[in-house]
Amino acid sequence: MQTALPVTSPSAVRHVPERSCVACRRRRPQGEFVRLTKVGGVWAIQTGHRSGRGSYLCFDTPACWTEKRMKRMFGAQAATLSAELTARLQGVPRPSITPALE
């Protein structure tokens, strides 16, 4: 006699979007990145609702914030963004990436 397998509801398994870092190309869950958005031709770190073209950098890896690694994506703005990321994110606690299950 066969036993029935437990039925899991679709809401129990939550989809976590993955993105890749433009500096190191590592794929991770979206919550582990800081997002830079291009609005009006200028790249900037934005929080809250973000519109426009976006790129992701590893939040917890300062090696990804160096100007040399960022130059590939951000060109002449790499130096400014690198300095801003280092100043803003140095010493900031890493965000929680555990999705809330409902």
C-alpha positions in Angstrom: 0.0 0.0 0.0 1.3 3.4 -0.9 1.4 6.3 1.6 0.4 9.7 0.5 3.0 12.4 0.5 2.3 15.5 2.4 0.9 18.3 0.2 2.8 21.6 0.4 1.0 24.7 -0.4 2.6 27.0 -3.1 2.9 29.8 -0.6 5.2 27.7 1.7 8.0 27.9 -0.9 8.8 31.5 -1.5 10.6 32.6 -4.6 13.8 34.6 -3.9 15.0 36.6 -7.0 18.7 36.2 -7.8 20.9 38.9 -9.2 24.6 39.1 -10.1 27.2 41.6 -9.0 28.6 43.7 -11.9 32.0 43.7 -10.3 32.7 40.1 -9.4 29.8 38.4 -11.3 28.7 36.3 -8.3 25.1 35.3 -8.3 23.2 35.7 -5.0 19.7 36.5 -3.6 18.7 40.1 -4.4 18.7 41.1 -0.7 22.5 40.6 -0.5 23.2 43.4 -2.9 23.2 47.2 -2.9 21.5 48.6 -6.0 22.7 51.5 -8.0 20.3 53.2 -10.3 20.8 55.3 -13.4 18.5 58.3 -13.5 19.1 61.2 -15.8 22.4 59.8 -17.0 23.9 59.7 -13.4 24.4 56.5 -11.3 23.5 56.8 -7.7 22.8 54.7 -4.6 19.1 54.8 -4.0 16.9 53.4 -1.2 13.2 52.8 -1.2 11.3 52.7 -4.5 13.9 52.6 -7.3 13.1 53.2 -10.9 15.4 53.4 -13.9 18.2 51.2 -15.0 19.7 49.3 -12.1 22.9 47.4 -11.3 23.9 45.4 -8.3 27.1 45.2 -6.2 27.8 42.9 -3.3 26.8 44.5 0.0 29.4 42.7 2.1 32.4 42.6 -0.2 34.4 45.9 -0.1 36.6 44.4 -2.9 33.7 44.9 -5.3 33.5 48.6 -4.4 37.0 49.5 -5.8 37.2 51.9 -8.7 39.1 49.4 -10.9 36.3 46.8 -10.6 33.5 49.3 -11.0 35.0 51.0 -14.1 33.7 48.2 -16.4 30.1 49.2 -15.7 30.2 52.8 -14.5 33.0 54.3 -16.5 34.0 57.8 -15.5 31.6 57.8 -12.5 33.3 54.8 -11.0 35.6 56.9 -8.7 32.8 58.9 -7.3 30.6 55.8 -6.7 33.4 53.9 -5.1 34.1 56.7 -2.6 30.4 57.1 -1.9 29.9 53.3 -1.3 33.0 53.1 0.9 31.8 56.0 3.0 28.2 54.9 3.3 28.6 51.2 3.8 31.7 50.9 5.9 30.5 49.7 9.3 26.8 49.4 8.3 25.4 46.1 9.5 24.5 43.5 6.8 20.7 43.4 6.1 18.7 40.3 7.0 18.0 38.3 3.9 15.7 35.7 5.5 12.4 35.9 3.7 9.3 36.0 6.0 7.2 33.0 5.4 3.5 33.7 5.7 
